[in-house]
Amino acid sequence: MKTAFTARRRIPVARLLALGTAALVAVGLTGCGPEISSGDSNDSTASASMLTAPSAKSPKGEITIWDRSGDLFNVFDAAISEFNKKYPGITVHHEAVDIDAKLQNTLITGTDVPDGVFLDDAKVGGYADYLWNLKVVLAPYTKDIAPQKVDVNTVNGGIYGVPFDLDPGLLFYNAKALEEAGIDAASIKTYDDLIAAAKQYQSFKPSSKPIHLEQSAFLGQLQLEMYANQLGTSLADKNGKLRLDSPQYKQILGWLDGVQKQGLGTRAEYLSPSDVGALDSSDEVFYPWSIWFDFAPQQQLTKTKGDWRAMPLPAWTAGGARSGAMGGSSFVLPKAGKNSQLAWLFYKFLMYDKAGYTAVYGPNDIYPGGLNTSIPAYEPAADPDQPLFQPIKEMGNQDLWSTAIKAGKEIPGGAPIPSWWSGAVDYLGNNIQKMLDGSLTPQQVIDQSSKDIQANLIDRQ
């Protein structure tokens, strides 16, 4: 994966890649991905593509697993020794690969196909024709997996990814700065409350623009979907039909437009120098984002390190959901892999065996305090009373585990992510930025984006 981020910053990027940052969904496969629909498919091909568990009591063989290079690769790599304690007969060849550059051609040609791949949730639908339907092997666990993660991996009634992480949206805030301004963070329960708190803070510090407004087209669209997920919607419904023209998106875009017009927003790209500068100067004190923003106080901030805390997102209406998903990845098993059943055992161990998910999320050489930039999608692993990662020193020793687990339980279910989602950034993502520039209204964003996405992405599939 090649981005403008440093190697250490790949940690949160892996979460935002839930919707495919590494360069947007591979265009060559979007056209050959299946249409998205709900319910069980009666298609005989889909039935023939069901993966079943191996029958051998002591399975043996070799598997090739692809992951991106970086911290998560090292976490999964370190867990292999634990896996081999349970399955000593399975040799794991763990390879750091530029998945976006290699996977498409590998699947099309059928040459040297890996047995398992770490993949952005947004890309599962585009590759589903090449992947095993995991509905049978996942059946014992599905009821305990976060519904949103099951939904985004579902295509034509089949489940094509083993859910890895759940990335709940949280409101990160500078607790010290708010206290100095006399603002009680606990009073922020709705987005209207957030506006009121931002105005109060700006009265205290006139130079400030307290709320983060994302300047990247891709990340701005990703954040928009977090807000939409809170309201129980998304760009496409379970049948792949575009639903941007809705009261929910009008409400969200209207709120963002209002933040900008009232001068309450810092326009900056996530953790760019200008963003970090505004955070460290306490001019930007509210950051509605995925859990992986906790990387900032741990690795990026200096002057305000230790001042930041997290709480559930505000609700759009009183009593509404206090979180939405922003990002996520899963593990997929290509049908052309030589030992897919053994690869399933590897992922089953990592995600659904206590020894496995403890090795992934618990303290290790890579993360001495535990992997804290996401939480498990599997409910038994996400036990609020048995934290897998420790309180974060750089966030005032806040017990982020409990906060994130509570928020995760409020995430509404979702819909399969359409294969054209990343392509929509050229239209919706860019139009959001034009709105924040003042050249489009929220309704114009909806109208123009809907027209272009329908004509250039959906109708061409």
ZAVOMAR-873197 format. One record per residue (C-alpha): residue in one letter; x, y, z. Coordinates in Angstrom, 1 decimal, decimal comma. Layout:
<pts>
+-----+--------+--------+--------+
: res :      x :      y :      z :
+-----+--------+--------+--------+
:   A :      X :      Y :      Z :
...
+-----+--------+--------+--------+
</pts>
This chain:
<pts>
+-----+--------+--------+--------+
: res :      x :      y :      z :
+-----+--------+--------+--------+
:   M :    0,0 :    0,0 :    0,0 :
:   K :    1,4 :    3,3 :   -1,0 :
:   T :   -0,1 :    6,5 :    0,5 :
:   A :    1,1 :    9,9 :    1,6 :
:   F :    1,1 :    8,6 :    5,1 :
:   T :    4,1 :    7,4 :    7,0 :
:   A :    4,6 :    3,8 :    7,9 :
:   R :    3,2 :    4,4 :   11,4 :
:   R :    0,2 :    6,1 :   10,0 :
:   R :   -0,8 :    3,0 :    8,2 :
:   I :   -2,5 :    1,9 :   11,4 :
:   P :   -5,5 :    4,1 :   11,0 :
:   V :   -5,4 :    4,0 :    7,3 :
:   A :   -6,1 :    0,3 :    7,4 :
:   R :   -9,4 :    1,3 :    9,1 :
:   L :  -10,3 :    4,0 :    6,6 :
:   L :   -9,5 :    1,4 :    3,9 :
:   A :  -12,7 :   -0,2 :    5,0 :
:   L :  -14,1 :    1,7 :    2,3 :
:   G :  -11,0 :    1,3 :    0,1 :
:   T :   -8,5 :    4,1 :    0,3 :
:   A :   -5,7 :    2,3 :   -1,2 :
:   A :   -6,8 :    3,7 :   -4,4 :
:   L :  -10,4 :    3,1 :   -4,9 :
:   V :  -12,0 :   -0,2 :   -5,9 :
:   A :  -10,3 :   -1,8 :   -8,8 :
:   V :  -12,2 :   -0,6 :  -11,8 :
:   G :  -11,6 :   -3,7 :  -13,9 :
:   L :  -13,6 :   -5,8 :  -11,5 :
:   T :  -16,5 :   -3,5 :  -10,7 :
:   G :  -18,2 :   -4,4 :  -13,9 :
:   C :  -18,0 :   -8,2 :  -13,3 :
:   G :  -19,1 :   -8,1 :   -9,7 :
:   P :  -22,6 :   -9,5 :   -9,1 :
:   E :  -25,6 :   -7,3 :   -8,5 :
:   I :  -26,4 :   -6,7 :   -4,9 :
:   S :  -29,6 :   -8,1 :   -3,6 :
:   S :  -31,1 :   -9,4 :   -0,4 :
:   G :  -32,3 :  -12,8 :    0,6 :
:   D :  -30,9 :  -16,3 :   -0,1 :
:   S :  -29,9 :  -16,9 :   -3,6 :
:   N :  -31,3 :  -19,9 :   -5,4 :
:   D :  -28,6 :  -19,7 :   -8,1 :
:   S :  -26,9 :  -23,1 :   -8,4 :
:   T :  -23,5 :  -21,5 :   -9,0 :
:   A :  -23,8 :  -19,7 :   -5,7 :
:   S :  -24,7 :  -23,0 :   -4,0 :
:   A :  -21,7 :  -24,7 :   -5,6 :
:   S :  -19,5 :  -21,9 :   -4,2 :
:   M :  -20,2 :  -22,6 :   -0,6 :
:   L :  -17,1 :  -23,3 :    1,4 :
:   T :  -17,3 :  -26,1 :    4,0 :
:   A :  -15,1 :  -26,9 :    6,9 :
:   P :  -12,4 :  -29,5 :    6,6 :
:   S :  -13,3 :  -32,9 :    8,0 :
:   A :   -9,9 :  -34,1 :    9,1 :
:   K :   -9,3 :  -34,1 :   12,9 :
:   S :   -5,7 :  -33,1 :   12,5 :
:   P :   -5,6 :  -31,1 :    9,2 :
:   K :   -2,3 :  -30,8 :    7,4 :
:   G :   -1,0 :  -28,6 :    4,6 :
:   E :    0,3 :  -25,3 :    3,6 :
:   I :   -1,6 :  -22,0 :    3,1 :
:   T :   -0,6 :  -18,7 :    1,6 :
:   I :   -2,0 :  -15,6 :    3,2 :
:   W :   -1,8 :  -12,1 :    1,8 :
:   D :   -1,8 :   -9,0 :    4,0 :
:   R :   -0,6 :   -5,4 :    3,5 :
:   S :    2,7 :   -4,5 :    4,9 :
:   G :    2,7 :   -2,5 :    8,1 :
:   D :    1,5 :   -2,9 :   11,7 :
:   L :   -1,4 :   -5,1 :   11,1 :
:   F :    0,7 :   -7,5 :    9,0 :
:   N :    3,0 :   -7,7 :   12,0 :
:   V :    0,1 :   -8,3 :   14,4 :
:   F :   -1,3 :  -11,2 :   12,3 :
:   D :    2,2 :  -12,6 :   11,7 :
:   A :    2,9 :  -12,7 :   15,5 :
:   A :   -0,4 :  -14,6 :   16,0 :
:   I :    0,7 :  -17,5 :   13,7 :
:   S :    2,7 :  -19,2 :   16,5 :
:   E :   -0,5 :  -19,3 :   18,6 :
:   F :   -2,4 :  -20,7 :   15,6 :
:   N :    0,2 :  -23,5 :   15,2 :
:   K :   -0,2 :  -24,5 :   18,8 :
:   K :   -3,7 :  -25,6 :   17,9 :
:   Y :   -3,0 :  -26,6 :   14,3 :
:   P :    0,6 :  -27,8 :   14,2 :
:   G :    0,1 :  -29,5 :   10,8 :
:   I :   -0,7 :  -26,3 :    8,9 :
:   T :    2,2 :  -24,2 :    7,7 :
:   V :    1,3 :  -20,5 :    7,1 :
:   H :    3,2 :  -18,6 :    4,4 :
:   H :    2,4 :  -15,0 :    5,4 :
:   E :    3,2 :  -12,6 :    2,6 :
:   A :    3,2 :   -8,8 :    2,6 :
:   V :    1,7 :   -7,8 :   -0,7 :
:   D :    0,4 :   -4,7 :   -2,5 :
:   I :   -3,1 :   -6,2 :   -2,7 :
:   D :   -4,5 :   -3,4 :   -4,8 :
:   A :   -1,8 :   -3,9 :   -7,4 :
:   K :   -1,8 :   -7,7 :   -7,5 :
:   L :   -5,1 :   -9,2 :   -6,5 :
:   Q :   -7,2 :   -8,3 :   -9,5 :
:   N :   -4,8 :   -9,8 :  -12,1 :
:   T :   -4,1 :  -12,8 :   -9,9 :
:   L :   -7,8 :  -13,7 :   -9,6 :
:   I :   -8,5 :  -13,2 :  -13,3 :
:   T :   -5,5 :  -15,3 :  -14,5 :
:   G :   -5,9 :  -17,9 :  -11,7 :
:   T :   -2,1 :  -17,9 :  -11,3 :
:   D :   -0,5 :  -18,3 :   -7,9 :
:   V :   -3,8 :  -17,4 :   -6,2 :
:   P :   -3,5 :  -17,0 :   -2,4 :
:   D :   -5,7 :  -19,0 :    0,0 :
:   G :   -6,7 :  -16,0 :    2,0 :
:   V :   -6,6 :  -12,2 :    1,6 :
:   F :   -7,0 :   -9,1 :    3,9 :
:   L :   -9,5 :   -7,0 :    2,0 :
:   D :  -11,3 :   -3,7 :    2,4 :
:   D :  -15,0 :   -4,2 :    3,0 :
:   A :  -15,8 :   -1,9 :    0,1 :
:   K :  -14,1 :   -4,3 :   -2,3 :
:   V :  -15,8 :   -7,5 :   -1,3 :
:   G :  -18,8 :   -7,0 :   -3,6 :
:   G :  -16,6 :   -6,3 :   -6,6 :
:   Y :  -14,6 :   -9,5 :   -6,1 :
:   A :  -17,4 :  -11,8 :   -5,0 :
:   D :  -17,5 :  -13,9 :   -8,2 :
:   Y :  -14,0 :  -15,1 :   -7,4 :
:   L :  -14,5 :  -15,8 :   -3,7 :
:   W :  -16,0 :  -18,6 :   -1,6 :
:   N :  -19,4 :  -18,1 :   -0,1 :
:   L :  -18,7 :  -18,4 :    3,6 :
:   K :  -22,3 :  -18,6 :    4,8 :
:   V :  -22,0 :  -22,3 :    5,9 :
:   V :  -18,7 :  -22,0 :    7,9 :
:   L :  -19,8 :  -18,7 :    9,4 :
:   A :  -23,2 :  -20,0 :   10,5 :
:   P :  -22,2 :  -20,9 :   14,1 :
:   Y :  -20,9 :  -17,3 :   14,6 :
:   T :  -23,1 :  -15,0 :   12,5 :
:   K :  -25,6 :  -14,2 :   15,3 :
:   D :  -22,7 :  -13,0 :   17,4 :
:   I :  -21,1 :  -10,8 :   14,7 :
:   A :  -21,9 :   -7,1 :   14,5 :
:   P :  -24,9 :   -6,9 :   12,1 :
:   Q :  -23,3 :   -4,1 :   10,1 :
:   K :  -20,2 :   -6,3 :    9,3 :
:   V :  -22,4 :   -9,2 :    8,2 :
:   D :  -24,4 :   -6,8 :    6,0 :
:   V :  -21,5 :   -5,2 :    4,2 :
:   N :  -20,1 :   -8,7 :    3,4 :
:   T :  -23,4 :  -10,0 :    2,0 :
:   V :  -23,9 :  -10,3 :   -1,7 :
:   N :  -27,0 :  -12,1 :   -3,2 :
:   G :  -27,6 :  -13,8 :    0,1 :
:   G :  -24,1 :  -15,2 :    0,4 :
:   I :  -21,4 :  -13,9 :    2,9 :
:   Y :  -18,1 :  -13,4 :    1,2 :
:   G :  -15,8 :  -12,1 :    4,0 :
:   V :  -14,8 :  -13,1 :    7,5 :
:   P :  -15,4 :   -9,8 :    9,4 :
:   F :  -12,3 :   -8,5 :   11,1 :
:   D :  -12,8 :   -5,1 :   12,8 :
:   L :  -15,6 :   -2,9 :   13,9 :
:   D :  -14,8 :    0,8 :   13,6 :
:   P :  -17,3 :    2,8 :   15,6 :
:   G :  -17,6 :    6,5 :   15,1 :
:   L :  -16,7 :    8,6 :   18,2 :
:   L :  -16,6 :   12,2 :   19,1 :
:   F :  -13,0 :   13,0 :   20,1 :
:   Y :  -12,6 :   16,2 :   22,1 :
:   N :   -9,9 :   18,3 :   23,8 :
:   A :  -11,0 :   17,9 :   27,4 :
:   K :   -8,6 :   20,4 :   28,8 :
:   A :   -9,5 :   23,1 :   26,3 :
:   L :  -13,2 :   22,5 :   26,9 :
:   E :  -12,8 :   22,7 :   30,7 :
:   E :  -11,0 :   26,0 :   30,4 :
:   A :  -13,9 :   27,3 :   28,3 :
:   G :  -16,4 :   26,1 :   30,9 :
:   I :  -17,9 :   23,5 :   28,5 :
:   D :  -19,3 :   20,2 :   29,9 :
:   A :  -18,6 :   17,6 :   27,2 :
:   A :  -21,3 :   15,3 :   28,7 :
:   S :  -23,9 :   17,9 :   27,8 :
:   I :  -23,3 :   17,2 :   24,1 :
:   K :  -26,0 :   14,7 :   23,2 :
:   T :  -27,1 :   15,8 :   19,7 :
:   Y :  -25,4 :   17,5 :   16,7 :
:   D :  -27,3 :   20,7 :   17,6 :
:   D :  -25,6 :   20,5 :   21,0 :
:   L :  -22,3 :   20,2 :   19,3 :
:   I :  -23,0 :   23,4 :   17,3 :
:   A :  -23,9 :   25,2 :   20,5 :
:   A :  -20,7 :   24,0 :   22,3 :
:   A :  -18,6 :   25,1 :   19,3 :
:   K :  -20,1 :   28,5 :   19,4 :
:   Q :  -19,4 :   28,7 :   23,1 :
:   Y :  -15,8 :   27,6 :   22,6 :
:   Q :  -15,4 :   30,2 :   19,8 :
:   S :  -16,6 :   32,9 :   22,1 :
:   F :  -13,9 :   31,8 :   24,6 :
:   K :  -11,3 :   31,6 :   21,9 :
:   P :  -12,3 :   33,8 :   18,9 :
:   S :   -9,5 :   32,5 :   16,6 :
:   S :  -10,7 :   29,0 :   16,8 :
:   K :  -12,7 :   26,9 :   14,4 :
:   P :  -13,7 :   24,1 :   16,7 :
:   I :  -15,2 :   21,3 :   14,6 :
:   H :  -13,2 :   19,3 :   12,0 :
:   L :  -14,4 :   19,5 :    8,4 :
:   E :  -12,6 :   17,0 :    6,2 :
:   Q :  -10,9 :   18,4 :    3,1 :
:   S :  -10,1 :   15,1 :    1,4 :
:   A :  -12,8 :   14,1 :   -1,1 :
:   F :  -12,4 :   10,4 :   -0,2 :
:   L :  -12,3 :   10,8 :    3,5 :
:   G :  -15,1 :   13,4 :    3,4 :
:   Q :  -17,3 :   10,8 :    1,7 :
:   L :  -16,2 :    8,2 :    4,1 :
:   Q :  -17,2 :   10,4 :    7,1 :
:   L :  -20,5 :   11,2 :    5,4 :
:   E :  -21,3 :    7,5 :    5,3 :
:   M :  -20,5 :    7,3 :    9,1 :
:   Y :  -23,1 :   10,0 :    9,7 :
:   A :  -25,6 :    8,2 :    7,3 :
:   N :  -25,0 :    4,9 :    9,0 :
:   Q :  -26,1 :    6,5 :   12,3 :
:   L :  -29,4 :    7,4 :   10,6 :
:   G :  -29,8 :    3,8 :    9,3 :
:   T :  -29,0 :    4,5 :    5,7 :
:   S :  -26,2 :    4,5 :    3,1 :
:   L :  -25,5 :    5,4 :   -0,5 :
:   A :  -27,2 :    2,2 :   -1,8 :
:   D :  -29,9 :    0,0 :   -0,4 :
:   K :  -29,6 :   -3,8 :   -0,2 :
:   N :  -30,6 :   -4,1 :   -3,9 :
:   G :  -27,9 :   -1,7 :   -5,0 :
:   K :  -30,3 :    1,2 :   -5,6 :
:   L :  -28,9 :    4,7 :   -5,1 :
:   R :  -30,7 :    6,5 :   -2,2 :
:   L :  -28,7 :    9,7 :   -1,8 :
:   D :  -31,8 :   11,8 :   -2,4 :
:   S :  -33,3 :   11,3 :    1,0 :
:   P :  -34,2 :   13,3 :    4,1 :
:   Q :  -31,2 :   11,7 :    6,0 :
:   Y :  -28,6 :   13,0 :    3,5 :
:   K :  -30,3 :   16,4 :    3,3 :
:   Q :  -30,0 :   16,6 :    7,1 :
:   I :  -26,3 :   15,6 :    7,2 :
:   L :  -25,2 :   17,8 :    4,3 :
:   G :  -27,2 :   20,7 :    5,7 :
:   W :  -25,5 :   20,3 :    9,0 :
:   L :  -22,0 :   20,3 :    7,4 :
:   D :  -22,9 :   23,3 :    5,3 :
:   G :  -24,1 :   25,1 :    8,4 :
:   V :  -20,8 :   24,4 :   10,3 :
:   Q :  -18,9 :   25,9 :    7,4 :
:   K :  -21,1 :   28,9 :    6,9 :
:   Q :  -21,1 :   29,8 :   10,6 :
:   G :  -17,3 :   29,7 :   10,6 :
:   L :  -17,2 :   26,8 :   13,1 :
:   G :  -15,1 :   24,4 :   11,0 :
:   T :  -11,4 :   23,7 :   10,4 :
:   R :  -11,1 :   22,6 :    6,8 :
:   A :   -8,1 :   20,2 :    6,8 :
:   E :   -7,2 :   16,8 :    5,5 :
:   Y :   -7,1 :   14,2 :    8,2 :
:   L :   -3,8 :   14,5 :   10,2 :
:   S :   -2,2 :   16,7 :    7,6 :
:   P :    0,3 :   19,3 :    9,0 :
:   S :   -2,4 :   22,0 :    9,0 :
:   D :   -4,8 :   19,6 :   10,8 :
:   V :   -2,2 :   18,6 :   13,4 :
:   G :   -1,3 :   22,3 :   13,9 :
:   A :   -4,9 :   23,3 :   14,6 :
:   L :   -5,3 :   20,4 :   17,0 :
:   D :   -2,1 :   21,2 :   18,9 :
:   S :   -3,0 :   24,9 :   19,1 :
:   S :   -6,4 :   24,0 :   20,6 :
:   D :   -8,2 :   25,8 :   17,7 :
:   E :   -9,8 :   22,5 :   16,6 :
:   V :  -11,2 :   20,8 :   19,6 :
:   F :  -14,0 :   18,5 :   18,2 :
:   Y :  -13,3 :   15,6 :   15,9 :
:   P :  -16,2 :   13,3 :   14,9 :
:   W :  -14,3 :   10,4 :   13,4 :
:   S :  -13,7 :    6,7 :   13,6 :
:   I :  -12,0 :    5,1 :   16,6 :
:   W :   -8,8 :    5,1 :   14,7 :
:   F :   -8,4 :    8,8 :   15,4 :
:   D :   -6,9 :    7,7 :   18,7 :
:   F :   -3,7 :    7,3 :   16,7 :
:   A :   -3,3 :   11,1 :   16,7 :
:   P :   -2,8 :   11,6 :   20,4 :
:   Q :   -0,6 :    8,5 :   20,5 :
:   Q :    1,6 :    9,3 :   17,6 :
:   Q :    1,0 :   12,7 :   16,0 :
:   L :    0,1 :   15,4 :   18,7 :
:   T :    2,7 :   17,0 :   20,9 :
:   K :    1,3 :   20,0 :   22,8 :
:   T :   -2,1 :   18,5 :   23,4 :
:   K :   -1,0 :   14,9 :   23,9 :
:   G :   -2,8 :   13,7 :   27,0 :
:   D :   -5,6 :   16,3 :   26,6 :
:   W :   -7,9 :   14,3 :   24,3 :
:   R :  -10,8 :   12,0 :   25,2 :
:   A :  -13,5 :   10,2 :   23,3 :
:   M :  -17,2 :    9,9 :   23,8 :
:   P :  -20,1 :    8,5 :   21,7 :
:   L :  -21,0 :   10,6 :   18,7 :
:   P :  -23,9 :   13,0 :   19,2 :
:   A :  -27,2 :   11,8 :   17,9 :
:   W :  -29,0 :   13,3 :   14,9 :
:   T :  -32,2 :   13,3 :   16,9 :
:   A :  -32,7 :   13,0 :   20,7 :
:   G :  -32,6 :    9,3 :   21,6 :
:   G :  -31,1 :    8,3 :   18,2 :
:   A :  -28,0 :    6,1 :   17,6 :
:   R :  -24,8 :    7,5 :   19,1 :
:   S :  -22,5 :    5,8 :   16,6 :
:   G :  -22,0 :    4,8 :   13,0 :
:   A :  -19,4 :    2,6 :   11,3 :
:   M :  -16,5 :    4,4 :    9,5 :
:   G :  -14,2 :    1,9 :    7,9 :
:   G :  -13,5 :   -1,8 :    8,2 :
:   S :  -11,9 :   -4,8 :    6,6 :
:   S :  -12,5 :   -8,5 :    6,3 :
:   F :  -10,7 :  -11,7 :    5,2 :
:   V :  -11,7 :  -13,3 :    2,0 :
:   L :  -10,9 :  -16,7 :    0,6 :
:   P :  -10,5 :  -17,0 :   -3,2 :
:   K :  -12,1 :  -20,1 :   -4,8 :
:   A :   -8,9 :  -20,7 :   -6,8 :
:   G :   -6,8 :  -21,0 :   -3,7 :
:   K :   -5,3 :  -24,5 :   -3,2 :
:   N :   -6,2 :  -24,9 :    0,5 :
:   S :   -9,1 :  -22,6 :    1,2 :
:   Q :  -10,5 :  -24,9 :    3,9 :
:   L :   -7,2 :  -24,6 :    5,8 :
:   A :   -7,2 :  -20,9 :    5,4 :
:   W :  -10,7 :  -20,8 :    6,9 :
:   L :   -9,3 :  -22,5 :   10,0 :
:   F :   -6,7 :  -19,7 :   10,2 :
:   Y :   -9,2 :  -17,0 :   10,1 :
:   K :  -11,6 :  -18,8 :   12,4 :
:   F :   -8,8 :  -19,1 :   14,9 :
:   L :   -7,9 :  -15,4 :   14,7 :
:   M :  -11,5 :  -14,1 :   14,9 :
:   Y :  -13,5 :  -16,7 :   16,9 :
:   D :  -11,1 :  -18,5 :   19,2 :
:   K :  -10,2 :  -16,7 :   22,4 :
:   A :   -6,5 :  -17,5 :   22,0 :
:   G :   -6,6 :  -16,0 :   18,5 :
:   Y :   -8,5 :  -12,8 :   19,1 :
:   T :   -6,5 :  -12,2 :   22,3 :
:   A :   -3,3 :  -12,6 :   20,3 :
:   V :   -4,6 :  -10,0 :   17,7 :
:   Y :   -6,1 :   -7,4 :   20,0 :
:   G :   -4,2 :   -8,0 :   23,3 :
:   P :   -0,8 :   -6,7 :   24,3 :
:   N :    1,9 :   -7,8 :   22,0 :
:   D :    5,3 :   -6,7 :   20,8 :
:   I :    3,8 :   -4,5 :   18,1 :
:   Y :    1,2 :   -2,9 :   20,4 :
:   P :    2,4 :   -3,2 :   24,0 :
:   G :   -1,0 :   -1,9 :   25,3 :
:   G :   -3,0 :   -3,9 :   22,8 :
:   L :   -4,4 :   -3,0 :   19,3 :
:   N :   -6,6 :    0,0 :   20,1 :
:   T :   -7,4 :    1,5 :   16,7 :
:   S :  -10,5 :   -0,8 :   16,3 :
:   I :  -12,6 :   -3,3 :   18,2 :
:   P :  -13,5 :   -6,9 :   17,4 :
:   A :  -16,6 :   -7,4 :   15,2 :
:   Y :  -17,3 :  -10,6 :   17,2 :
:   E :  -19,4 :   -9,9 :   20,3 :
:   P :  -17,8 :  -12,5 :   22,6 :
:   A :  -14,4 :  -10,9 :   21,9 :
:   A :  -15,9 :   -7,4 :   22,5 :
:   D :  -16,8 :   -8,1 :   26,2 :
:   P :  -17,0 :   -4,7 :   28,0 :
:   D :  -15,8 :   -6,3 :   31,2 :
:   Q :  -12,8 :   -8,1 :   29,7 :
:   P :  -10,9 :   -5,4 :   27,7 :
:   L :   -8,4 :   -6,7 :   25,2 :
:   F :   -6,4 :   -3,4 :   25,1 :
:   Q :   -5,4 :   -1,3 :   28,0 :
:   P :   -6,4 :    2,3 :   28,8 :
:   I :   -4,5 :    4,8 :   26,6 :
:   K :   -1,9 :    6,9 :   28,5 :
:   E :   -1,9 :    9,6 :   25,8 :
:   M :   -5,6 :   10,0 :   26,3 :
:   G :   -5,4 :   10,6 :   30,0 :
:   N :   -5,6 :    6,9 :   30,7 :
:   Q :   -9,1 :    6,8 :   29,4 :
:   D :  -10,7 :    3,4 :   29,2 :
:   L :  -11,4 :    3,7 :   25,5 :
:   W :  -12,3 :    0,0 :   25,3 :
:   S :  -15,5 :    0,5 :   27,2 :
:   T :  -16,4 :    3,6 :   25,4 :
:   A :  -15,9 :    2,0 :   22,0 :
:   I :  -17,7 :   -1,2 :   22,9 :
:   K :  -20,7 :    0,7 :   24,0 :
:   A :  -20,7 :    2,8 :   20,8 :
:   G :  -20,2 :   -0,3 :   18,7 :
:   K :  -23,4 :   -1,8 :   20,1 :
:   E :  -25,3 :    1,3 :   18,9 :
:   I :  -24,2 :    1,0 :   15,2 :
:   P :  -27,3 :    0,3 :   13,1 :
:   G :  -27,1 :   -2,6 :   10,6 :
:   G :  -26,1 :   -1,6 :    7,1 :
:   A :  -26,3 :   -2,7 :    3,5 :
:   P :  -23,8 :   -4,3 :    1,2 :
:   I :  -21,3 :   -1,8 :    0,0 :
:   P :  -21,7 :   -1,4 :   -3,8 :
:   S :  -18,7 :   -2,1 :   -6,0 :
:   W :  -19,0 :    1,5 :   -7,3 :
:   W :  -18,7 :    3,2 :   -3,9 :
:   S :  -15,1 :    4,4 :   -4,3 :
:   G :  -15,8 :    5,6 :   -7,9 :
:   A :  -18,5 :    7,8 :   -6,4 :
:   V :  -15,8 :    9,9 :   -4,8 :
:   D :  -15,2 :   11,5 :   -8,2 :
:   Y :  -18,8 :   12,9 :   -7,9 :
:   L :  -20,1 :   12,9 :   -4,4 :
:   G :  -16,8 :   13,3 :   -2,6 :
:   N :  -15,7 :   16,2 :   -4,8 :
:   N :  -19,2 :   17,8 :   -4,6 :
:   I :  -19,1 :   17,8 :   -0,8 :
:   Q :  -15,9 :   19,8 :   -1,1 :
:   K :  -17,5 :   22,2 :   -3,5 :
:   M :  -20,3 :   22,7 :   -1,0 :
:   L :  -17,8 :   23,5 :    1,7 :
:   D :  -16,2 :   25,9 :   -0,7 :
:   G :  -19,5 :   27,6 :   -1,0 :
:   S :  -20,1 :   26,8 :   -4,7 :
:   L :  -22,9 :   24,2 :   -4,3 :
:   T :  -25,9 :   23,9 :   -2,0 :
:   P :  -26,6 :   20,6 :   -0,2 :
:   Q :  -29,5 :   19,9 :   -2,6 :
:   Q :  -27,2 :   20,6 :   -5,6 :
:   V :  -24,7 :   18,1 :   -4,1 :
:   I :  -27,5 :   15,5 :   -4,0 :
:   D :  -28,9 :   16,2 :   -7,4 :
:   Q :  -25,6 :   16,4 :   -9,3 :
:   S :  -24,0 :   13,5 :   -7,5 :
:   S :  -27,1 :   11,3 :   -8,0 :
:   K :  -27,2 :   12,0 :  -11,7 :
:   D :  -23,5 :   11,4 :  -12,2 :
:   I :  -23,3 :    8,2 :  -10,1 :
:   Q :  -26,3 :    6,7 :  -11,8 :
:   A :  -25,2 :    7,5 :  -15,3 :
:   N :  -21,4 :    6,9 :  -15,0 :
:   L :  -21,2 :    4,1 :  -12,4 :
:   I :  -24,5 :    2,2 :  -11,9 :
:   D :  -25,9 :    2,2 :  -15,4 :
:   R :  -22,5 :    1,1 :  -16,8 :
:   Q :  -22,3 :   -2,1 :  -14,7 :
+-----+--------+--------+--------+
</pts>
